Amino acid sequence: MLWLHIATPESAIAAQQLMRTLARLRPDLSVLVSGAPDTMALPAGALRQSAPVDTVLAARAMLSAWRPTLVVLLGAPPPNALPTALISEASAQSVTLALLEARSPQLGGLRALSRLWWRAIARAVYARFDVAMAPDKASAAWLERMGVSPAAVVVSGPIREPVEPLPCTEAERAALAQQLQSRPLWFAVAVPEAEEGAVLAAHEKALLRAHRMLLVLMPEGPGRAEQIAVELASRGHRAAWRAAEEEPEDDVQVLIVEDERELGLWYRLAPLTWMGGTLNAGRATRSPLEAAALGSAVVHGPATGPHADDYARLADAGACRLVTSPAALADVVAELIAPDRVAALAHNAWAMISGHAGVADQVARRLLAELDAARARKDRGQD
């Protein structure tokens, strides 16, 4: 049996991906899951168990009842919130211990470690892990400083659900690509009304460098297309409205689109995507990984909302650009007209996404190897 303890609510998605991978690689594996939210669906055959109270007696009783071969702690609670009794008792019973998705702590965790006596306790706890798979190099270095044996630390990358590319009709994509040919193109997706002015101003500045440049603009909500077309006309620009079957002719500077079912089409066609709602509205409704997975470089503002982790991953990979003002947006769009500049961002994004795609498989195979080795040791001991 493998006992998977989900140490933080943020780890639930990674836990689901890991359990699905384990079930695929070894369908007969028994998995006990503790710490899972009540709303979290478990794979067939997995057993749900409440997390034990963090006392030696409770941990000992649970280990005796289930007799796991491997205990996996998934997540990064502050060091002072580790289930120390479970870790210590499992180690005392020679149960293999694995730590996944552990990141160096934020300020609260660092404050907890500021006292020397607590730092000594935490080091003694971390030293009991037989394997620790860290999401990045900084976290791996921190785990070693906290007492995990360097031989036990592996940088695996973060466990994430694979990014499924949004679909599109290939014939339509090919036809539009032929029509647009070498026109510079950028896409502004889910743009709230408060950001429309900044996006249009950025496009006007880009037009000074590339007069054939086309902006594909998708407003955040329905009913804005006609108003935007009127605004563009007042600025001296010609717009086309895709819902009215208007085409992006050579003299059209802005194509207004509204059908979210076509997102995959525009991400594929546009080398650059502005993620709407991130400048100051704070309503980032789309994940940047949608664009990145289809080869469109991501530009965004500071208000990343519920997708902050995705933006941080892209930033770490050098795969996006942050702007903090409407003027900065205009400068970045104008700069990224150059194909080599935008291609570097898109390549880094693709490399990050494809590199993370196999992390769950890598981690699951390592856990199964540890499980088999522990079982073999137990069998030898019984002989």
C-alpha positions in Angstrom: 0.0 0.0 0.0 1.0 3.6 -0.8 -0.2 6.2 1.7 -0.6 9.6 0.0 -1.0 12.5 2.5 -2.1 15.8 0.9 -0.5 18.4 3.1 -2.0 21.5 1.6 -5.2 22.3 -0.2 -3.2 23.8 -3.1 -1.7 20.3 -3.7 -5.1 18.7 -4.6 -4.7 19.1 -8.3 -1.2 17.7 -8.3 -2.4 14.8 -6.2 -5.2 13.9 -8.6 -2.7 13.9 -11.5 -0.3 11.8 -9.6 -3.0 9.3 -8.6 -4.2 9.0 -12.2 -0.7 8.3 -13.3 -0.1 5.7 -10.6 -3.3 3.9 -11.5 -2.3 3.8 -15.2 1.2 2.5 -14.5 0.1 0.0 -11.8 -3.7 -0.7 -11.8 -3.5 -3.1 -8.8 -1.8 -0.6 -6.5 -3.5 0.1 -3.2 -3.6 3.8 -2.4 -4.7 5.3 0.8 -5.4 9.1 0.6 -5.6 11.4 3.6 -6.0 15.2 3.7 -8.1 15.2 0.5 -10.8 17.9 0.3 -14.3 16.4 0.6 -15.1 17.6 -2.9 -12.1 15.9 -4.4 -12.9 12.9 -6.6 -10.5 9.9 -6.1 -9.7 7.3 -8.7 -11.4 3.9 -8.5 -9.9 1.8 -5.8 -8.4 4.6 -3.8 -9.4 4.8 -0.1 -10.2 8.1 1.6 -9.1 8.5 5.2 -9.1 11.4 7.6 -5.7 12.7 8.4 -4.5 11.5 11.8 -4.2 13.8 14.8 -0.5 14.8 15.0 0.3 12.7 17.9 2.6 9.6 18.2 -0.3 7.4 19.4 -2.6 8.4 16.5 0.2 8.0 13.9 1.1 4.6 15.3 -2.5 3.4 15.3 -3.0 4.4 11.7 0.3 2.9 10.5 -0.6 -0.3 12.4 -4.1 -0.4 10.8 -3.0 0.1 7.2 0.6 -1.1 7.1 1.7 1.1 4.2 5.0 0.3 2.4 5.5 3.9 1.4 4.2 7.1 2.9 4.2 10.1 0.5 3.8 13.7 1.8 2.6 16.0 -1.0 2.7 19.7 -0.6 4.6 22.5 1.1 3.1 23.3 4.5 5.1 25.7 6.7 7.8 23.7 8.6 6.0 24.2 11.8 2.9 22.6 10.3 4.5 19.4 9.2 2.9 16.2 10.5 6.0 15.5 12.6 4.5 12.6 14.6 3.5 10.7 11.4 7.0 11.3 9.8 8.8 10.3 13.0 6.8 7.2 13.6 6.9 6.0 10.0 10.7 6.4 10.0 10.9 4.5 13.3 9.0 1.7 11.8 11.3 1.7 8.7 8.5 2.8 6.4 9.9 4.6 3.3 9.1 8.3 3.4 8.9 10.5 0.3 8.3 14.3 0.0 6.8 15.8 -3.1 6.1 19.4 -4.2 8.0 20.9 -1.3 8.9 24.5 -1.9 11.0 26.9 0.2 8.6 28.6 2.7 7.2 32.0 2.4 7.7 34.7 5.0 5.4 33.0 7.6 7.4 29.8 7.4 10.7 31.6 7.6 9.6 33.4 10.7 8.7 30.1 12.3 12.2 28.9 11.6 13.8 32.0 13.0 14.1 30.4 16.5 17.1 28.1 16.7 15.3 25.4 18.7 12.6 25.1 16.1 15.1 25.0 13.3 16.8 22.1 15.0 13.5 20.2 15.3 12.6 20.9 11.6 16.0 19.7 10.4 15.6 16.5 12.4 12.2 15.9 10.8 13.3 16.7 7.2 16.3 14.4 7.6 14.0 11.4 7.9 12.8 11.6 4.2 14.3 8.9 2.0 13.4 10.7 -1.2 12.4 14.4 -1.8 11.4 15.5 -5.3 11.5 19.2 -5.6 9.7 21.4 -8.2 12.7 23.6 -8.8 16.4 24.1 -8.0 15.8 26.7 -5.3 13.5 24.4 -3.4 16.0 21.5 -3.8 18.7 23.6 -2.3 16.4 24.6 0.6 15.6 21.0 1.3 19.2 20.1 1.6 19.8 23.1 4.0 16.9 21.8 6.0 18.5 18.4 6.5 17.4 16.2 3.7 20.3 14.1 2.4 21.6 15.5 -0.9 21.5 12.0 -2.3 17.8 11.9 -1.6 16.9 15.2 -3.4 15.8 15.2 -7.0 14.6 18.2 -9.1 11.6 16.8 -10.9 9.7 20.0 -11.8 6.2 20.7 -10.6 3.4 18.2 -11.1 0.7 19.8 -13.2 -2.2 18.6 -15.3 -1.2 18.5 -19.0 -2.2 21.5 -21.0 -4.7 20.4 -23.6 -4.4 22.6 -26.7 -7.7 24.3 -27.6 -9.1 22.9 -30.9 -9.7 24.7 -34.2 -10.7 23.8 -37.7 -7.5 23.3 -39.6 -9.1 24.3 -43.0 -10.2 27.6 -41.6 -6.8 28.2 -40.0 -5.0 27.5 -43.2 -7.4 29.8 -45.2 -6.9 32.7 -42.8 -3.2 32.2 -42.7 -3.1 32.4 -46.5 -5.3 35.5 -46.4 -3.2 37.3 -43.8 0.1 36.0 -45.3 2.9 38.1 -43.9 0.8 40.6 -42.0 2.0 41.2 -38.4 -0.7 40.0 -36.1 -1.4 40.2 -32.3 -4.4 38.9 -30.3 -5.9 40.7 -27.3 -8.2 38.1 -25.4 -10.9 38.7 -22.9 -10.3 42.4 -22.8 -12.6 44.2 -20.2 -14.0 47.6 -21.2 -11.6 49.4 -18.8 -8.7 48.1 -20.8 -10.0 48.6 -24.3 -8.4 52.1 -24.6 -5.0 50.8 -23.5 -5.1 48.0 -26.1 -6.2 50.3 -28.9 -3.5 52.9 -28.0 -0.9 50.1 -28.0 -2.1 49.1 -31.5 -1.9 52.6 -32.8 1.7 52.8 -31.6 2.5 49.5 -33.2 1.0 50.7 -36.5 3.6 53.5 -36.6 6.3 50.8 -37.0 4.3 48.3 -39.0 1.4 49.9 -40.9 0.0 46.5 -42.0 -0.3 45.2 -38.5 -3.6 43.6 -37.5 -5.1 43.5 -34.0 -7.6 40.7 -33.3 -9.6 41.9 -30.4 -11.9 39.7 -28.2 -13.9 41.8 -25.7 -14.5 40.2 -22.3 -18.2 40.1 -22.6 -20.8 40.2 -25.4 -22.4 43.3 -26.8 -19.2 45.4 -27.1 -18.3 44.9 -30.7 -20.5 47.6 -32.2 -19.3 50.2 -29.6 -15.7 49.3 -30.3 -16.2 49.6 -34.0 -17.7 53.1 -33.5 -14.7 54.1 -31.3 -12.3 52.8 -33.9 -14.0 54.8 -36.7 -13.7 58.0 -34.5 -10.0 57.3 -34.3 -9.7 57.0 -38.1 -9.4 53.2 -38.2 -11.3 50.6 -40.0 -12.6 47.6 -38.1 -14.1 44.3 -39.3 -16.6 42.3 -37.2 -16.3 38.5 -37.6 -19.8 37.8 -36.4 -21.1 39.8 -39.3 -18.9 37.7 -41.7 -16.6 40.7 -42.4 -13.2 39.8 -43.6 -9.8 41.2 -42.4 -9.0 42.9 -45.7 -5.7 44.7 -46.2 -7.1 48.0 -45.0 -8.6 46.6 -41.8 -6.6 47.4 -38.7 -8.7 45.6 -36.1 -10.7 42.4 -36.4 -13.3 42.1 -33.6 -14.1 38.5 -32.6 -16.5 37.3 -29.9 -16.8 33.5 -30.2 -14.7 31.7 -27.5 -14.9 28.5 -29.5 -12.4 30.1 -31.9 -9.8 30.8 -29.2 -7.7 27.9 -30.5 -7.8 29.5 -34.0 -6.5 32.9 -32.9 -3.9 31.5 -30.5 -2.5 29.5 -33.4 -2.5 32.5 -35.8 -1.2 35.2 -33.5 2.5 35.2 -32.5 1.7 37.4 -29.6 -1.3 37.4 -27.1 -2.2 40.1 -24.6 -4.0 38.5 -21.6 -7.0 40.8 -20.9 -8.0 41.8 -17.4 -4.4 41.7 -16.1 -3.5 45.4 -16.4 -5.6 47.0 -13.6 -9.1 45.4 -13.8 -7.9 42.3 -11.8 -10.2 40.0 -13.7 -7.8 37.6 -15.4 -10.4 35.2 -16.8 -8.1 33.1 -19.1 -5.1 31.0 -18.3 -1.9 32.1 -20.1 -1.1 28.5 -20.7 -3.9 28.4 -23.3 -1.9 30.7 -25.5 1.5 29.4 -24.6 0.6 25.8 -25.5 -0.3 26.9 -29.0 2.9 28.9 -29.7 1.6 32.4 -28.9 3.9 34.5 -26.8 2.2 35.9 -23.6 2.2 39.6 -22.5 0.3 40.5 -19.3 -0.1 43.0 -16.6 0.4 42.6 -12.8 -3.2 41.6 -11.9 -2.8 37.9 -12.6 -5.7 36.8 -10.3 -6.4 33.1 -10.1 -3.7 32.2 -12.6 -0.8 33.7 -10.7 1.0 30.4 -10.4 0.8 29.9 -14.2 2.2 33.3 -14.8 5.0 32.7 -12.3 5.9 29.5 -14.1 6.1 31.3 -17.4 8.2 34.1 -15.9 10.7 31.6 -14.5 11.1 30.1 -17.9 11.6 33.4 -19.6 8.4 32.8 -21.5 6.3 35.9 -21.0 6.5 39.7 -20.6 5.1 41.7 -17.8 3.9 45.3 -18.4 2.7 47.6 -15.6 1.1 50.5 -17.5 -0.7 51.3 -20.8 2.4 53.1 -22.1 4.5 50.0 -21.3 2.0 47.8 -23.2 2.4 50.0 -26.2 6.2 49.8 -26.0 6.2 46.0 -25.6 3.8 45.3 -28.5 5.8 47.6 -30.8 9.1 45.9 -29.7 7.7 42.4 -30.2 6.8 43.0 -33.8 10.3 41.7 -34.5 9.8 38.0 -35.3 13.0 36.9 -33.4 11.9 38.6 -30.2 8.5 37.1 -30.1 9.8 33.7 -31.3 12.1 33.5 -28.3 9.2 33.9 -25.8 7.1 31.4 -27.6 9.9 28.8 -27.7 10.6 29.2 -24.0 6.9 28.7 -23.3 6.6 25.6 -25.4 9.8 24.1 -23.8 8.4 24.7 -20.3 5.0 23.2 -21.1 6.4 20.2 -22.9 9.0 19.7 -20.2 6.4 19.6 -17.4 4.1 17.3 -19.3 6.0 14.2 -18.2 6.7 15.2 -14.6 3.8 13.2 -13.1 5.0 10.1 -15.0 8.6 10.6 -13.8 7.5 11.1 -10.2 5.1 8.1 -10.2 7.8 5.8 -11.6 10.2 6.9 -9.0 7.6 6.2 -6.2 6.9 2.8 -7.6 10.6 2.0 -7.7 10.9 3.1 -4.1 7.8 1.0 -3.2 9.3 -2.1 -4.9 12.7 -1.6 -3.2 11.0 -1.3 0.2 8.9 -4.4 -0.4 12.0 -6.3 -1.4 13.8 -5.3 1.7 10.9 -6.4 3.8 10.8 -9.7 2.1 14.5 -10.3 2.7 14.1 -9.4 6.3 11.3 -11.9 6.7 13.4 -14.6 5.1 
